[in-house]
Amino acid sequence: MTTHHDTSWAAENEPAAPAPITPADVADAARLVSFGLQAKLLPARDAEYAELVRRHREDPPFARLADAIATGMGLVVLEVSPRAGMAVAAAEDSLFAVRMGDYSRRAASESTDRFLHGLAHLAVAAMAFPRPEDLADDGYLGRITVNGVDSFVRQACRRLEEQAGAEGANTDPASDAPGLEAAWRVWARRTATGATKDARRLSGSTIGIVAKAVLFLVDSGFLQKVSDDSGGTYRTTARYQLQVRDLAGSAAMAELLDLGIVPVSDGTASLLPPDTGDELVADAGLPFHSL
């Protein structure tokens, strides 16, 4: 007796082999990464970008290919979504990480001022997302002002001075001493605005330093200008929220939080009340939620 096997049934039930990757797929994946490197571009403004983001979310092999290309370029993919596009951050050894180094060298010729520029960036991040729930909420938009950031840092300096005085610690370290705490104290000794002969603020003043940091964040697609009020008012973007989430685990941010200036462990924002001292500029409030 001869037994006949129905080979057609077996063929129908076997999983289909994955489609081979084509040069066109590689080109599309690389195109998506190139869109991600254009910081100010969003999928809502470019149909091709939106389609590639959709494909990344719905086609796992394509997503793995695009992510691998980004990794090979020294990039870390933070998120791929309609709201943020392909949001990427540069790894330390990436060619694309040079841009921040260039900013630091352009912004300050002395190592002390580089500390202050770094402090300005940390302060902007802390003010933009003062509570964990703000950082976790994809729909949250933070808002900061240039004057407000300077006001916040100066209030923090006063808090540190009070703590150091209570502990009997040295409150006047060398201006070139390394470390975040030294940077806060150097900030307190620096003039808020200064002035040139034509009334422009000095680039080396603390408000000038904050303004440079903010403009860098605007150019990077992290902030968008709202108005000229309070030295410049800006709102955050989805890309910046993702960057700050990544920064939240860094040693620098941990050291900032350890200072007790922006305690966030209980899920609430807790900042010093506005200071009316003569050192602060006018309209230097802290408008966290005045959207």
C-alpha atoms as an extended CHARMM CRD file, in Angstrom:
* protein
*
       291  EXT
         1         1  MET       CA              0.0000000000        0.0000000000        0.0000000000  PROA      1               0.0000000000
         2         2  THR       CA              1.3600000000        3.3650000000       -0.9680000000  PROA      2               0.0000000000
         3         3  THR       CA              0.8750000000        6.3990000000        1.3180000000  PROA      3               0.0000000000
         4         4  HSD       CA              0.6350000000        9.7760000000       -0.3340000000  PROA      4               0.0000000000
         5         5  HSD       CA              1.6700000000       12.8920000000        1.6480000000  PROA      5               0.0000000000
         6         6  ASP       CA             -0.0590000000       16.1810000000        1.0150000000  PROA      6               0.0000000000
         7         7  THR       CA              3.0080000000       18.3900000000        0.5350000000  PROA      7               0.0000000000
         8         8  SER       CA              0.9050000000       21.4140000000       -0.4040000000  PROA      8               0.0000000000
         9         9  TRP       CA             -0.5470000000       21.5790000000        3.1560000000  PROA      9               0.0000000000
        10        10  ALA       CA              2.9380000000       21.5190000000        4.6980000000  PROA      10              0.0000000000
        11        11  ALA       CA              4.1830000000       24.2490000000        2.4150000000  PROA      11              0.0000000000
        12        12  GLU       CA              1.2350000000       26.4880000000        3.2620000000  PROA      12              0.0000000000
        13        13  ASN       CA              1.8610000000       26.1730000000        7.0050000000  PROA      13              0.0000000000
        14        14  GLU       CA              5.6060000000       26.7070000000        7.0420000000  PROA      14              0.0000000000
        15        15  PRO       CA              6.6540000000       30.2280000000        8.1020000000  PROA      15              0.0000000000
        16        16  ALA       CA              7.6100000000       32.3760000000        5.1830000000  PROA      16              0.0000000000
        17        17  ALA       CA             11.3010000000       33.0920000000        4.8730000000  PROA      17              0.0000000000
        18        18  PRO       CA             12.1610000000       36.7240000000        5.6210000000  PROA      18              0.0000000000
        19        19  ALA       CA             12.5670000000       38.8620000000        2.5570000000  PROA      19              0.0000000000
        20        20  PRO       CA             16.2130000000       39.5140000000        1.7710000000  PROA      20              0.0000000000
        21        21  ILE       CA             17.6050000000       42.9640000000        2.4780000000  PROA      21              0.0000000000
        22        22  THR       CA             18.0230000000       44.9140000000       -0.7190000000  PROA      22              0.0000000000
        23        23  PRO       CA             20.2440000000       47.8980000000       -1.5400000000  PROA      23              0.0000000000
        24        24  ALA       CA             17.0670000000       49.9760000000       -1.6120000000  PROA      24              0.0000000000
        25        25  ASP       CA             16.3130000000       48.9650000000        1.9870000000  PROA      25              0.0000000000
        26        26  VAL       CA             19.7980000000       49.9950000000        3.0690000000  PROA      26              0.0000000000
        27        27  ALA       CA             19.4040000000       53.3200000000        1.2950000000  PROA      27              0.0000000000
        28        28  ASP       CA             16.0450000000       53.9450000000        2.9810000000  PROA      28              0.0000000000
        29        29  ALA       CA             17.4540000000       53.0590000000        6.4130000000  PROA      29              0.0000000000
        30        30  ALA       CA             20.4260000000       55.3550000000        5.9150000000  PROA      30              0.0000000000
        31        31  ARG       CA             18.0460000000       58.0680000000        4.7260000000  PROA      31              0.0000000000
        32        32  LEU       CA             16.0950000000       57.7420000000        7.9670000000  PROA      32              0.0000000000
        33        33  VAL       CA             19.2940000000       58.1570000000        9.9900000000  PROA      33              0.0000000000
        34        34  SER       CA             20.1860000000       61.2280000000        7.9280000000  PROA      34              0.0000000000
        35        35  PHE       CA             16.7840000000       62.7190000000        8.7480000000  PROA      35              0.0000000000
        36        36  GLY       CA             17.4820000000       62.0500000000       12.4270000000  PROA      36              0.0000000000
        37        37  LEU       CA             20.6770000000       64.0740000000       12.2030000000  PROA      37              0.0000000000
        38        38  GLN       CA             18.7030000000       67.1110000000       11.0090000000  PROA      38              0.0000000000
        39        39  ALA       CA             17.8060000000       68.2790000000       14.4880000000  PROA      39              0.0000000000
        40        40  LYS       CA             15.0860000000       70.7840000000       13.5770000000  PROA      40              0.0000000000
        41        41  LEU       CA             13.2750000000       68.5570000000       11.0720000000  PROA      41              0.0000000000
        42        42  LEU       CA             10.1350000000       66.7420000000       12.2030000000  PROA      42              0.0000000000
        43        43  PRO       CA              8.1390000000       64.0080000000       10.4260000000  PROA      43              0.0000000000
        44        44  ALA       CA              5.0840000000       66.2740000000       10.3840000000  PROA      44              0.0000000000
        45        45  ARG       CA              6.9650000000       68.6080000000        8.0380000000  PROA      45              0.0000000000
        46        46  ASP       CA              8.3070000000       66.0090000000        5.6100000000  PROA      46              0.0000000000
        47        47  ALA       CA              6.2300000000       63.2410000000        4.0350000000  PROA      47              0.0000000000
        48        48  GLU       CA              9.2340000000       61.0340000000        3.2390000000  PROA      48              0.0000000000
        49        49  TYR       CA             10.4880000000       61.3020000000        6.8140000000  PROA      49              0.0000000000
        50        50  ALA       CA              7.0340000000       60.4330000000        8.1640000000  PROA      50              0.0000000000
        51        51  GLU       CA              6.8300000000       57.3630000000        5.9150000000  PROA      51              0.0000000000
        52        52  LEU       CA             10.2580000000       56.1120000000        7.0050000000  PROA      52              0.0000000000
        53        53  VAL       CA              9.3270000000       56.5860000000       10.6670000000  PROA      53              0.0000000000
        54        54  ARG       CA              6.1230000000       54.5960000000       10.0550000000  PROA      54              0.0000000000
        55        55  ARG       CA              8.1290000000       51.8480000000        8.3830000000  PROA      55              0.0000000000
        56        56  HSD       CA             10.5940000000       51.7310000000       11.2850000000  PROA      56              0.0000000000
        57        57  ARG       CA              7.7130000000       51.2400000000       13.7260000000  PROA      57              0.0000000000
        58        58  GLU       CA              5.8890000000       48.6230000000       11.6630000000  PROA      58              0.0000000000
        59        59  ASP       CA              8.7120000000       46.6960000000        9.9600000000  PROA      59              0.0000000000
        60        60  PRO       CA             11.0750000000       45.0860000000       12.5450000000  PROA      60              0.0000000000
        61        61  PRO       CA             13.7650000000       44.0170000000       10.0290000000  PROA      61              0.0000000000
        62        62  PHE       CA             13.8950000000       47.5510000000        8.6540000000  PROA      62              0.0000000000
        63        63  ALA       CA             14.0470000000       48.9620000000       12.1940000000  PROA      63              0.0000000000
        64        64  ARG       CA             16.9800000000       46.6970000000       13.0640000000  PROA      64              0.0000000000
        65        65  LEU       CA             18.7660000000       47.7590000000        9.8790000000  PROA      65              0.0000000000
        66        66  ALA       CA             18.3080000000       51.4840000000       10.5730000000  PROA      66              0.0000000000
        67        67  ASP       CA             19.3650000000       51.0780000000       14.2120000000  PROA      67              0.0000000000
        68        68  ALA       CA             22.4780000000       49.1460000000       13.1340000000  PROA      68              0.0000000000
        69        69  ILE       CA             23.4390000000       51.9070000000       10.6950000000  PROA      69              0.0000000000
        70        70  ALA       CA             23.0280000000       54.4990000000       13.4530000000  PROA      70              0.0000000000
        71        71  THR       CA             25.1390000000       52.3970000000       15.8350000000  PROA      71              0.0000000000
        72        72  GLY       CA             27.8580000000       52.0600000000       13.2140000000  PROA      72              0.0000000000
        73        73  MET       CA             27.9430000000       55.8520000000       12.9520000000  PROA      73              0.0000000000
        74        74  GLY       CA             28.4680000000       56.2220000000       16.6900000000  PROA      74              0.0000000000
        75        75  LEU       CA             24.8770000000       57.2350000000       17.4100000000  PROA      75              0.0000000000
        76        76  VAL       CA             22.4900000000       56.0680000000       20.1150000000  PROA      76              0.0000000000
        77        77  VAL       CA             18.8370000000       55.8540000000       19.0330000000  PROA      77              0.0000000000
        78        78  LEU       CA             16.7260000000       57.3840000000       21.8050000000  PROA      78              0.0000000000
        79        79  GLU       CA             13.3500000000       57.0810000000       20.1310000000  PROA      79              0.0000000000
        80        80  VAL       CA             11.7050000000       56.7560000000       16.7430000000  PROA      80              0.0000000000
        81        81  SER       CA              8.2130000000       58.2460000000       16.7650000000  PROA      81              0.0000000000
        82        82  PRO       CA              5.9720000000       60.7030000000       14.8950000000  PROA      82              0.0000000000
        83        83  ARG       CA              6.5050000000       63.2970000000       17.6540000000  PROA      83              0.0000000000
        84        84  ALA       CA             10.3180000000       63.2070000000       17.7400000000  PROA      84              0.0000000000
        85        85  GLY       CA             11.2970000000       61.5610000000       14.4670000000  PROA      85              0.0000000000
        86        86  MET       CA             14.4690000000       59.5140000000       14.7820000000  PROA      86              0.0000000000
        87        87  ALA       CA             15.9630000000       61.1050000000       17.8880000000  PROA      87              0.0000000000
        88        88  VAL       CA             19.6330000000       60.2170000000       18.2300000000  PROA      88              0.0000000000
        89        89  ALA       CA             22.4330000000       61.1220000000       20.6160000000  PROA      89              0.0000000000
        90        90  ALA       CA             26.1180000000       60.9450000000       19.7770000000  PROA      90              0.0000000000
        91        91  ALA       CA             28.2810000000       58.4880000000       21.6680000000  PROA      91              0.0000000000
        92        92  GLU       CA             31.4650000000       59.9180000000       23.1910000000  PROA      92              0.0000000000
        93        93  ASP       CA             33.6840000000       58.5020000000       20.4340000000  PROA      93              0.0000000000
        94        94  SER       CA             31.3490000000       59.4990000000       17.6040000000  PROA      94              0.0000000000
        95        95  LEU       CA             32.3180000000       61.9790000000       14.9250000000  PROA      95              0.0000000000
        96        96  PHE       CA             29.0560000000       63.7550000000       15.6760000000  PROA      96              0.0000000000
        97        97  ALA       CA             30.0860000000       64.3260000000       19.3080000000  PROA      97              0.0000000000
        98        98  VAL       CA             32.6760000000       66.8620000000       18.1670000000  PROA      98              0.0000000000
        99        99  ARG       CA             30.0230000000       69.5500000000       17.7880000000  PROA      99              0.0000000000
       100       100  MET       CA             29.5660000000       69.9820000000       21.5340000000  PROA      100             0.0000000000
       101       101  GLY       CA             33.3170000000       70.1840000000       21.9820000000  PROA      101             0.0000000000
       102       102  ASP       CA             33.4850000000       72.8610000000       19.3210000000  PROA      102             0.0000000000
       103       103  TYR       CA             30.7600000000       74.7820000000       21.1260000000  PROA      103             0.0000000000
       104       104  SER       CA             32.6940000000       74.5840000000       24.3940000000  PROA      104             0.0000000000
       105       105  ARG       CA             35.8890000000       75.8390000000       22.7900000000  PROA      105             0.0000000000
       106       106  ARG       CA             34.0900000000       78.6470000000       20.9720000000  PROA      106             0.0000000000
       107       107  ALA       CA             32.0770000000       79.6520000000       24.0090000000  PROA      107             0.0000000000
       108       108  ALA       CA             34.9360000000       79.9280000000       26.4670000000  PROA      108             0.0000000000
       109       109  SER       CA             38.6530000000       80.2880000000       26.1610000000  PROA      109             0.0000000000
       110       110  GLU       CA             39.3460000000       79.5630000000       29.8500000000  PROA      110             0.0000000000
       111       111  SER       CA             38.6700000000       76.2920000000       31.6420000000  PROA      111             0.0000000000
       112       112  THR       CA             36.7650000000       78.0970000000       34.4020000000  PROA      112             0.0000000000
       113       113  ASP       CA             34.2540000000       79.4780000000       31.8970000000  PROA      113             0.0000000000
       114       114  ARG       CA             33.8260000000       76.0100000000       30.4050000000  PROA      114             0.0000000000
       115       115  PHE       CA             32.6260000000       74.8640000000       33.8110000000  PROA      115             0.0000000000
       116       116  LEU       CA             30.1370000000       77.7130000000       33.8260000000  PROA      116             0.0000000000
       117       117  HSD       CA             28.8350000000       76.8240000000       30.3560000000  PROA      117             0.0000000000
       118       118  GLY       CA             28.3680000000       73.2420000000       31.4990000000  PROA      118             0.0000000000
       119       119  LEU       CA             26.5410000000       74.4800000000       34.5750000000  PROA      119             0.0000000000
       120       120  ALA       CA             24.2370000000       76.5910000000       32.4040000000  PROA      120             0.0000000000
       121       121  HSD       CA             23.2630000000       73.5050000000       30.3970000000  PROA      121             0.0000000000
       122       122  LEU       CA             22.5560000000       71.5180000000       33.5690000000  PROA      122             0.0000000000
       123       123  ALA       CA             20.4650000000       74.3650000000       34.9800000000  PROA      123             0.0000000000
       124       124  VAL       CA             18.4010000000       74.6700000000       31.7830000000  PROA      124             0.0000000000
       125       125  ALA       CA             17.6910000000       70.9190000000       31.8780000000  PROA      125             0.0000000000
       126       126  ALA       CA             16.7260000000       71.0080000000       35.5540000000  PROA      126             0.0000000000
       127       127  MET       CA             14.4000000000       73.9780000000       35.0540000000  PROA      127             0.0000000000
       128       128  ALA       CA             12.8160000000       72.6170000000       31.8960000000  PROA      128             0.0000000000
       129       129  PHE       CA             11.7960000000       69.3810000000       33.6240000000  PROA      129             0.0000000000
       130       130  PRO       CA             11.7280000000       70.0270000000       37.3850000000  PROA      130             0.0000000000
       131       131  ARG       CA              9.7160000000       66.8960000000       38.2950000000  PROA      131             0.0000000000
       132       132  PRO       CA             10.1110000000       63.2470000000       37.2820000000  PROA      132             0.0000000000
       133       133  GLU       CA              6.5420000000       63.1570000000       35.9670000000  PROA      133             0.0000000000
       134       134  ASP       CA              7.3380000000       66.0660000000       33.6480000000  PROA      134             0.0000000000
       135       135  LEU       CA             10.2750000000       64.1800000000       32.2100000000  PROA      135             0.0000000000
       136       136  ALA       CA              8.2130000000       61.0020000000       31.8270000000  PROA      136             0.0000000000
       137       137  ASP       CA              5.1710000000       62.6570000000       30.2200000000  PROA      137             0.0000000000
       138       138  ASP       CA              5.5560000000       62.6340000000       26.4320000000  PROA      138             0.0000000000
       139       139  GLY       CA              3.0290000000       65.4630000000       26.1360000000  PROA      139             0.0000000000
       140       140  TYR       CA              4.7660000000       67.8050000000       28.5860000000  PROA      140             0.0000000000
       141       141  LEU       CA              6.2970000000       71.0380000000       27.2940000000  PROA      141             0.0000000000
       142       142  GLY       CA              8.7630000000       72.7830000000       29.5740000000  PROA      142             0.0000000000
       143       143  ARG       CA              9.3970000000       76.4930000000       29.3890000000  PROA      143             0.0000000000
       144       144  ILE       CA             12.4590000000       78.4200000000       30.5160000000  PROA      144             0.0000000000
       145       145  THR       CA             13.7260000000       81.9780000000       30.3050000000  PROA      145             0.0000000000
       146       146  VAL       CA             17.3180000000       83.1590000000       30.0820000000  PROA      146             0.0000000000
       147       147  ASN       CA             16.8920000000       85.4810000000       33.0630000000  PROA      147             0.0000000000
       148       148  GLY       CA             15.1010000000       82.7560000000       34.9800000000  PROA      148             0.0000000000
       149       149  VAL       CA             17.9750000000       80.3010000000       34.5510000000  PROA      149             0.0000000000
       150       150  ASP       CA             20.4480000000       82.8570000000       35.8750000000  PROA      150             0.0000000000
       151       151  SER       CA             18.1230000000       83.6370000000       38.7880000000  PROA      151             0.0000000000
       152       152  PHE       CA             17.8390000000       79.9390000000       39.5950000000  PROA      152             0.0000000000
       153       153  VAL       CA             21.6040000000       79.4060000000       39.6080000000  PROA      153             0.0000000000
       154       154  ARG       CA             22.2220000000       82.4480000000       41.7760000000  PROA      154             0.0000000000
       155       155  GLN       CA             19.6420000000       81.2880000000       44.2850000000  PROA      155             0.0000000000
       156       156  ALA       CA             21.3630000000       77.9120000000       44.3010000000  PROA      156             0.0000000000
       157       157  CYS       CA             24.6750000000       79.6480000000       44.9890000000  PROA      157             0.0000000000
       158       158  ARG       CA             23.1920000000       81.3380000000       48.0210000000  PROA      158             0.0000000000
       159       159  ARG       CA             21.8640000000       78.0250000000       49.2940000000  PROA      159             0.0000000000
       160       160  LEU       CA             25.3140000000       76.4740000000       48.9400000000  PROA      160             0.0000000000
       161       161  GLU       CA             26.9560000000       79.3950000000       50.7100000000  PROA      161             0.0000000000
       162       162  GLU       CA             24.5420000000       79.0180000000       53.6200000000  PROA      162             0.0000000000
       163       163  GLN       CA             25.2160000000       75.2780000000       53.8160000000  PROA      163             0.0000000000
       164       164  ALA       CA             28.9770000000       75.7690000000       53.6790000000  PROA      164             0.0000000000
       165       165  GLY       CA             28.8250000000       78.4650000000       56.3560000000  PROA      165             0.0000000000
       166       166  ALA       CA             26.7860000000       76.2320000000       58.6340000000  PROA      166             0.0000000000
       167       167  GLU       CA             29.3270000000       73.4330000000       58.1610000000  PROA      167             0.0000000000
       168       168  GLY       CA             32.3110000000       75.7450000000       58.5970000000  PROA      168             0.0000000000
       169       169  ALA       CA             33.5800000000       74.8570000000       55.1270000000  PROA      169             0.0000000000
       170       170  ASN       CA             35.7130000000       77.0580000000       52.9000000000  PROA      170             0.0000000000
       171       171  THR       CA             33.3260000000       79.2900000000       50.9870000000  PROA      171             0.0000000000
       172       172  ASP       CA             35.8910000000       80.8180000000       48.6620000000  PROA      172             0.0000000000
       173       173  PRO       CA             37.6830000000       78.1030000000       46.6590000000  PROA      173             0.0000000000
       174       174  ALA       CA             40.1450000000       78.9940000000       43.9260000000  PROA      174             0.0000000000
       175       175  SER       CA             38.3340000000       80.1880000000       40.8150000000  PROA      175             0.0000000000
       176       176  ASP       CA             40.0310000000       77.5400000000       38.6990000000  PROA      176             0.0000000000
       177       177  ALA       CA             39.3180000000       74.6630000000       41.0670000000  PROA      177             0.0000000000
       178       178  PRO       CA             37.7440000000       71.6800000000       39.3340000000  PROA      178             0.0000000000
       179       179  GLY       CA             34.3640000000       70.3240000000       40.3070000000  PROA      179             0.0000000000
       180       180  LEU       CA             30.7310000000       71.3150000000       39.9750000000  PROA      180             0.0000000000
       181       181  GLU       CA             30.5440000000       72.9430000000       43.4230000000  PROA      181             0.0000000000
       182       182  ALA       CA             33.4070000000       75.2850000000       42.5360000000  PROA      182             0.0000000000
       183       183  ALA       CA             31.5510000000       76.2580000000       39.3510000000  PROA      183             0.0000000000
       184       184  TRP       CA             28.4720000000       77.3000000000       41.3400000000  PROA      184             0.0000000000
       185       185  ARG       CA             30.6340000000       79.5580000000       43.5290000000  PROA      185             0.0000000000
       186       186  VAL       CA             32.5010000000       81.0590000000       40.5870000000  PROA      186             0.0000000000
       187       187  TRP       CA             29.0950000000       81.8490000000       39.0740000000  PROA      187             0.0000000000
       188       188  ALA       CA             28.1060000000       83.7990000000       42.1910000000  PROA      188             0.0000000000
       189       189  ARG       CA             31.1480000000       86.0810000000       41.8280000000  PROA      189             0.0000000000
       190       190  ARG       CA             30.5190000000       86.7570000000       38.1280000000  PROA      190             0.0000000000
       191       191  THR       CA             28.4290000000       89.7750000000       37.1190000000  PROA      191             0.0000000000
       192       192  ALA       CA             24.9190000000       88.9470000000       35.9060000000  PROA      192             0.0000000000
       193       193  THR       CA             24.9360000000       91.2070000000       32.8520000000  PROA      193             0.0000000000
       194       194  GLY       CA             27.8470000000       93.5960000000       32.6770000000  PROA      194             0.0000000000
       195       195  ALA       CA             27.6100000000       96.0360000000       29.8150000000  PROA      195             0.0000000000
       196       196  THR       CA             29.5310000000       97.1940000000       26.8050000000  PROA      196             0.0000000000
       197       197  LYS       CA             29.6370000000      100.8430000000       25.7580000000  PROA      197             0.0000000000
       198       198  ASP       CA             26.5740000000      100.2950000000       23.5670000000  PROA      198             0.0000000000
       199       199  ALA       CA             24.6320000000       98.5900000000       26.4150000000  PROA      199             0.0000000000
       200       200  ARG       CA             24.9580000000       95.0410000000       25.0980000000  PROA      200             0.0000000000
       201       201  ARG       CA             25.4220000000       92.3350000000       27.6960000000  PROA      201             0.0000000000
       202       202  LEU       CA             28.9020000000       90.9290000000       28.0210000000  PROA      202             0.0000000000
       203       203  SER       CA             29.3770000000       87.4440000000       26.6260000000  PROA      203             0.0000000000
       204       204  GLY       CA             31.3000000000       86.5020000000       29.7730000000  PROA      204             0.0000000000
       205       205  SER       CA             28.4900000000       87.6030000000       32.1110000000  PROA      205             0.0000000000
       206       206  THR       CA             26.3330000000       84.8500000000       33.5500000000  PROA      206             0.0000000000
       207       207  ILE       CA             23.2890000000       85.8830000000       31.4950000000  PROA      207             0.0000000000
       208       208  GLY       CA             25.5300000000       85.9920000000       28.4210000000  PROA      208             0.0000000000
       209       209  ILE       CA             26.6700000000       82.4380000000       29.2130000000  PROA      209             0.0000000000
       210       210  VAL       CA             23.0760000000       81.2350000000       29.6120000000  PROA      210             0.0000000000
       211       211  ALA       CA             22.1060000000       82.9250000000       26.3400000000  PROA      211             0.0000000000
       212       212  LYS       CA             24.8980000000       81.0970000000       24.4880000000  PROA      212             0.0000000000
       213       213  ALA       CA             23.8360000000       77.7750000000       25.9570000000  PROA      213             0.0000000000
       214       214  VAL       CA             20.2190000000       78.3970000000       24.9830000000  PROA      214             0.0000000000
       215       215  LEU       CA             21.1030000000       79.3860000000       21.4240000000  PROA      215             0.0000000000
       216       216  PHE       CA             23.1390000000       76.1990000000       21.0780000000  PROA      216             0.0000000000
       217       217  LEU       CA             20.0940000000       74.2080000000       22.2190000000  PROA      217             0.0000000000
       218       218  VAL       CA             17.9070000000       76.0530000000       19.7040000000  PROA      218             0.0000000000
       219       219  ASP       CA             20.3350000000       75.2670000000       16.8770000000  PROA      219             0.0000000000
       220       220  SER       CA             20.3340000000       71.6270000000       18.0020000000  PROA      220             0.0000000000
       221       221  GLY       CA             16.5390000000       71.3910000000       17.7990000000  PROA      221             0.0000000000
       222       222  PHE       CA             16.1290000000       71.0990000000       21.5800000000  PROA      222             0.0000000000
       223       223  LEU       CA             14.4240000000       74.4350000000       22.2970000000  PROA      223             0.0000000000
       224       224  GLN       CA             12.1280000000       76.7420000000       20.3420000000  PROA      224             0.0000000000
       225       225  LYS       CA             11.9430000000       80.4730000000       20.9580000000  PROA      225             0.0000000000
       226       226  VAL       CA              8.5860000000       81.8010000000       22.1460000000  PROA      226             0.0000000000
       227       227  SER       CA              9.3330000000       85.4830000000       22.7740000000  PROA      227             0.0000000000
       228       228  ASP       CA             11.9810000000       88.0040000000       23.8030000000  PROA      228             0.0000000000
       229       229  ASP       CA             10.5240000000       88.3170000000       27.3010000000  PROA      229             0.0000000000
       230       230  SER       CA             12.8480000000       87.8710000000       30.3010000000  PROA      230             0.0000000000
       231       231  GLY       CA             15.9630000000       87.7800000000       28.1680000000  PROA      231             0.0000000000
       232       232  GLY       CA             14.3460000000       85.2250000000       25.8380000000  PROA      232             0.0000000000
       233       233  THR       CA             11.5850000000       82.7060000000       26.5590000000  PROA      233             0.0000000000
       234       234  TYR       CA             11.8420000000       79.1890000000       25.1220000000  PROA      234             0.0000000000
       235       235  ARG       CA              9.8440000000       75.9560000000       25.1550000000  PROA      235             0.0000000000
       236       236  THR       CA             11.2090000000       72.4470000000       24.9930000000  PROA      236             0.0000000000
       237       237  THR       CA             10.9050000000       69.9580000000       22.1560000000  PROA      237             0.0000000000
       238       238  ALA       CA             10.3660000000       66.1910000000       22.2490000000  PROA      238             0.0000000000
       239       239  ARG       CA             13.9830000000       65.7270000000       21.1990000000  PROA      239             0.0000000000
       240       240  TYR       CA             15.2250000000       67.7130000000       24.2010000000  PROA      240             0.0000000000
       241       241  GLN       CA             13.0390000000       65.7270000000       26.5830000000  PROA      241             0.0000000000
       242       242  LEU       CA             14.6420000000       62.5350000000       25.3070000000  PROA      242             0.0000000000
       243       243  GLN       CA             18.1200000000       64.0280000000       25.6830000000  PROA      243             0.0000000000
       244       244  VAL       CA             17.4350000000       65.0910000000       29.2680000000  PROA      244             0.0000000000
       245       245  ARG       CA             16.1000000000       61.6300000000       30.0910000000  PROA      245             0.0000000000
       246       246  ASP       CA             19.4200000000       60.2860000000       28.8860000000  PROA      246             0.0000000000
       247       247  LEU       CA             21.3020000000       62.9620000000       30.8520000000  PROA      247             0.0000000000
       248       248  ALA       CA             19.3750000000       62.1890000000       34.0350000000  PROA      248             0.0000000000
       249       249  GLY       CA             21.5640000000       59.1230000000       34.5950000000  PROA      249             0.0000000000
       250       250  SER       CA             24.8510000000       60.9710000000       34.1380000000  PROA      250             0.0000000000
       251       251  ALA       CA             27.3230000000       61.6920000000       36.9000000000  PROA      251             0.0000000000
       252       252  ALA       CA             27.0460000000       65.4410000000       36.3050000000  PROA      252             0.0000000000
       253       253  MET       CA             23.2730000000       65.4750000000       36.7370000000  PROA      253             0.0000000000
       254       254  ALA       CA             23.5760000000       63.2190000000       39.7810000000  PROA      254             0.0000000000
       255       255  GLU       CA             26.0270000000       65.6640000000       41.3280000000  PROA      255             0.0000000000
       256       256  LEU       CA             23.6650000000       68.5440000000       40.5540000000  PROA      256             0.0000000000
       257       257  LEU       CA             20.7550000000       66.7660000000       42.2400000000  PROA      257             0.0000000000
       258       258  ASP       CA             22.9500000000       65.8160000000       45.2170000000  PROA      258             0.0000000000
       259       259  LEU       CA             23.4160000000       69.5280000000       45.9040000000  PROA      259             0.0000000000
       260       260  GLY       CA             19.7840000000       69.6400000000       46.9660000000  PROA      260             0.0000000000
       261       261  ILE       CA             18.8620000000       72.4890000000       44.6360000000  PROA      261             0.0000000000
       262       262  VAL       CA             16.2200000000       70.6210000000       42.6540000000  PROA      262             0.0000000000
       263       263  PRO       CA             15.1080000000       67.7680000000       44.9280000000  PROA      263             0.0000000000
       264       264  VAL       CA             12.9690000000       65.4590000000       42.8190000000  PROA      264             0.0000000000
       265       265  SER       CA             12.9320000000       62.2430000000       44.8310000000  PROA      265             0.0000000000
       266       266  ASP       CA              9.4110000000       62.8760000000       46.1490000000  PROA      266             0.0000000000
       267       267  GLY       CA              8.0050000000       63.7070000000       42.7090000000  PROA      267             0.0000000000
       268       268  THR       CA              7.5510000000       67.4230000000       43.3260000000  PROA      268             0.0000000000
       269       269  ALA       CA              9.4160000000       70.5100000000       42.2310000000  PROA      269             0.0000000000
       270       270  SER       CA             11.0850000000       72.3470000000       45.0880000000  PROA      270             0.0000000000
       271       271  LEU       CA             12.9790000000       75.5180000000       44.2930000000  PROA      271             0.0000000000
       272       272  LEU       CA             13.9820000000       78.5110000000       46.3280000000  PROA      272             0.0000000000
       273       273  PRO       CA             11.4900000000       81.4050000000       46.2550000000  PROA      273             0.0000000000
       274       274  PRO       CA             12.2780000000       84.3020000000       43.9320000000  PROA      274             0.0000000000
       275       275  ASP       CA             15.0850000000       86.4810000000       45.2270000000  PROA      275             0.0000000000
       276       276  THR       CA             14.6200000000       90.2430000000       45.1070000000  PROA      276             0.0000000000
       277       277  GLY       CA             18.2840000000       91.0160000000       45.7210000000  PROA      277             0.0000000000
       278       278  ASP       CA             20.0240000000       93.6900000000       43.6990000000  PROA      278             0.0000000000
       279       279  GLU       CA             22.1760000000       91.1270000000       41.8830000000  PROA      279             0.0000000000
       280       280  LEU       CA             19.2690000000       89.6590000000       39.9570000000  PROA      280             0.0000000000
       281       281  VAL       CA             17.9690000000       91.1720000000       36.7780000000  PROA      281             0.0000000000
       282       282  ALA       CA             14.3780000000       92.2560000000       36.3430000000  PROA      282             0.0000000000
       283       283  ASP       CA             11.7550000000       89.6980000000       35.3080000000  PROA      283             0.0000000000
       284       284  ALA       CA             13.9640000000       86.7830000000       36.3040000000  PROA      284             0.0000000000
       285       285  GLY       CA             11.1300000000       84.5990000000       37.5050000000  PROA      285             0.0000000000
       286       286  LEU       CA             10.9200000000       80.8330000000       37.1710000000  PROA      286             0.0000000000
       287       287  PRO       CA              7.9620000000       80.1990000000       34.8210000000  PROA      287             0.0000000000
       288       288  PHE       CA              7.8670000000       76.3980000000       34.8890000000  PROA      288             0.0000000000
       289       289  HSD       CA              4.2620000000       75.8420000000       33.8560000000  PROA      289             0.0000000000
       290       290  SER       CA              3.1090000000       79.1760000000       32.4090000000  PROA      290             0.0000000000
       291       291  LEU       CA              2.4060000000       77.7160000000       28.9660000000  PROA      291             0.0000000000
